[in-house]
Each structure stands twice: as structure tokens, then as C-alpha cells.
Amino acid sequence: MEFVAQGNVVKATAIHAATGVEASIVGPANVGRDALGQAAVRKLKYVMEKKS
């Protein structure tokens, strides 16, 4: 997981270590990293399933 804050938004990026596939989401900074991280992981799972 990688988090980058810019002003009042945070970009959360989930990276699959074995394949290097990435999925990112952007959300409000006041939501919290746990929620944004979980959403990024869900998107990563979706992207991985779509590629297979």
C-alpha cells in the first residue's frame, strides 16, 4: 500500500507484489487510511480477476 496526500485528498495505491499490478483510488483525506486502503485492495482484486 502506498498513500499520497495532496491537500484534502489522498491517493491510495495497492500493488500486487508478485505481478506488479497496481490499482489506485482517490478519496477525501478525512475518510481515513484504513477505509481508503480497503477500497484500493478491493479494486486491485477486481483488476486481477479481470486480467485472468
C-alpha positions in Angstrom: 0.0 0.0 0.0 1.1 3.5 -0.8 -0.7 6.7 0.3 0.0 10.1 -1.2 -1.8 13.1 0.3 -2.4 16.3 -1.7 -4.4 18.9 0.2 -7.7 17.5 1.2 -7.5 14.3 -0.9 -5.4 11.1 -0.6 -4.4 8.7 -3.4 -4.2 5.1 -2.2 -2.4 2.6 -4.4 -2.4 -1.2 -3.8 0.3 -3.1 -5.5 0.4 -6.9 -6.1 4.0 -7.8 -5.2 4.3 -10.9 -7.4 2.9 -9.3 -10.6 3.4 -5.6 -10.2 -0.2 -4.9 -11.0 -1.4 -1.7 -9.4 -4.8 -0.2 -8.6 -5.4 3.3 -7.3 -8.3 5.3 -5.8 -8.6 8.9 -4.7 -10.7 9.9 -1.8 -11.1 12.6 0.8 -8.4 12.8 3.5 -10.9 12.7 6.3 -12.1 9.2 5.5 -9.0 7.6 6.9 -6.3 5.4 5.5 -8.0 2.1 6.6 -11.1 2.7 4.5 -9.1 4.0 1.5 -6.7 1.1 1.7 -9.5 -1.4 1.8 -11.1 0.2 -1.2 -7.8 0.1 -3.1 -7.4 -3.6 -2.3 -10.9 -4.4 -3.5 -10.2 -2.6 -6.8 -6.9 -4.5 -7.1 -8.7 -7.8 -6.7 -11.2 -6.7 -9.3 -8.4 -5.7 -11.8 -6.6 -9.0 -11.1 -9.8 -11.0 -11.8 -10.5 -9.0 -15.0 -7.0 -9.7 -16.3 -7.3 -13.5 -15.8 
